[in-house]
């Protein structure tokens, strides 16, 4: 039960991170579509690229941590066990 509670907390944290990243990406996208002043078009593109790189880096760090800590296999094992218990 403790493992399930930890998994729920991890999933909630991931949802918060993804929501914030999505919000940041949406703001950057809006800035890109607004007509920038002359000479600032490249700056908006660079900001958008940096936001995408930041989001990718965070996603890779989370994935690496999850794989290294064994949380992914624990999650799949817990889900499979629960499915087998309900089916059997």
Backbone torsions as a table, in degrees:
resi	resn	phi	psi	omega
1	UNK	NA	-36.1	178.3
2	UNK	-64.3	-39.8	178.5
3	UNK	-61.9	-42.0	179.2
4	UNK	-64.2	-40.6	178.2
5	UNK	-64.4	-40.0	177.4
6	UNK	-65.7	-38.9	178.7
7	UNK	-65.4	-38.5	177.9
8	UNK	-64.4	-43.3	178.7
9	UNK	-63.5	-40.6	178.6
10	UNK	-63.7	-43.6	179.4
11	UNK	-64.7	-40.0	177.7
12	UNK	-63.8	-41.1	177.4
13	UNK	-61.7	-44.5	179.9
14	UNK	-62.8	-38.9	178.4
15	UNK	-64.1	-41.6	178.0
16	UNK	-62.7	-42.7	-179.6
17	UNK	-63.9	-46.1	-179.3
18	UNK	-64.9	-38.9	178.9
19	UNK	-63.2	-43.6	178.8
20	UNK	-66.4	-40.6	177.7
21	UNK	-63.9	-41.9	178.8
22	UNK	-62.2	-40.9	178.0
23	UNK	-63.1	-43.7	178.7
24	UNK	-63.9	-41.3	178.3
25	UNK	-64.6	-40.0	179.1
26	UNK	-64.0	-41.1	177.3
27	UNK	-63.4	-41.6	178.9
28	UNK	-66.0	-39.7	178.5
29	UNK	-62.8	-42.3	178.4
30	UNK	-62.4	-40.5	178.1
31	UNK	-63.5	-36.2	179.2
32	UNK	-66.5	-37.7	-176.2
33	UNK	-81.1	-20.5	172.7
34	UNK	-70.0	146.0	-179.7
35	UNK	-75.0	108.1	179.0
36	UNK	-73.3	157.9	176.2
37	UNK	-62.9	159.5	-178.4
38	UNK	-55.4	131.8	178.0
39	UNK	88.0	-3.2	-178.6
40	UNK	-109.4	2.3	179.9
41	UNK	-61.6	-40.1	178.9
42	UNK	-66.8	-32.2	179.9
43	UNK	-66.2	-42.4	179.7
44	UNK	-63.9	-40.3	178.3
45	UNK	-64.1	-41.8	179.0
46	UNK	-64.5	-40.3	178.1
47	UNK	-63.1	-42.7	179.0
48	UNK	-61.4	-44.1	179.5
49	UNK	-63.3	-39.4	179.0
50	UNK	-66.0	-38.8	177.9
51	UNK	-64.5	-42.9	178.0
52	UNK	-63.4	-41.2	177.4
53	UNK	-64.3	-40.1	177.4
54	UNK	-63.3	-42.9	179.1
55	UNK	-64.1	-41.7	179.0
56	UNK	-65.2	-40.1	179.8
57	UNK	-64.0	-43.1	179.0
58	UNK	-64.8	-42.2	178.8
59	UNK	-62.2	-41.9	178.3
60	UNK	-66.2	-39.7	177.8
61	UNK	-63.4	-43.8	178.2
62	UNK	-63.0	-43.6	179.5
63	UNK	-64.3	-43.9	179.5
64	UNK	-63.4	-42.3	178.6
65	UNK	-63.1	-44.1	-177.6
66	UNK	-64.0	-41.4	179.7
67	UNK	-69.6	-44.7	-177.5
68	UNK	-64.6	-39.3	-176.9
69	UNK	-81.1	-9.7	-179.8
70	UNK	80.6	8.7	-177.6
71	UNK	-65.5	-33.8	-179.3
72	UNK	-65.0	-48.4	179.9
73	UNK	-65.2	-36.7	176.9
74	UNK	-64.2	-40.8	179.3
75	UNK	-63.0	-48.6	179.7
76	UNK	-63.5	-39.4	177.7
77	UNK	-62.9	-43.4	-179.6
78	UNK	-64.6	-42.7	178.9
79	UNK	-64.8	-44.8	179.5
80	UNK	-62.4	-43.0	178.0
81	UNK	-60.5	-43.0	179.2
82	UNK	-65.8	-39.3	177.8
83	UNK	-65.3	-41.9	178.9
84	UNK	-65.8	-40.3	178.5
85	UNK	-62.7	-41.4	-179.7
86	UNK	-72.7	-33.0	-179.1
87	UNK	-79.0	-31.1	-174.0
88	UNK	-98.7	NA	NA
